[in-house]
């Protein structure tokens, strides 16, 4: 669909910004943060965002930063696909994520598993 094409273009541009070392670190960090804020971003984009954020921040600072910006994923506009499972597992294993975010991911995984059984 046109929506998913433009969404894919937008995420591609974001990742290019994040990796552009000529840009200030703060600008690159802000670009990496967008998938955490946008409700219709998928879990694989969020996992990638966390990987990028970890290149800019460490330790407790990272936890606080992610907790500040993480917004729940909108289930109405975002269908979780079986291809998202590795990203869901990767995110659950991130101790840096807020408990609410990990709960949300567990629920999503549980719903996916119930569809398969």
Steps between C-alpha positions, in 0.01 A plus 500: 500500500599861454498550879748220563721621213520853641550357852788290372651803326474701820673233710774465236564875518508486881759219501711693248494802734592288802801358319613832346809586703509853356184582701521602869459207742187657653329518161593138427367392842172685437461321165560164673233586757216559251389132478455493879268803489291411195220263599480328164869412478554126497705296743788437261541878453489540879764231551721676244436834674612355835817361337579848365417674830744266675778640281430849640414430863616263774369352824237672709497794260375265226228353722373847598509616137306202366247518785443867421429446128348151466135519393276193475471345156158566351342159445227647277737644240778246536453131432776298662632239258679170571810666350492741799558218753885526504469876564243442775733252670797738461299784658380285792861411576591870526511583870497863394136491397237624742295223666184626323673460163612147579147414622359633172746283305422190708127552433565536128708181494236314700228606255716391207565160656126449563435564128735216410367243745 
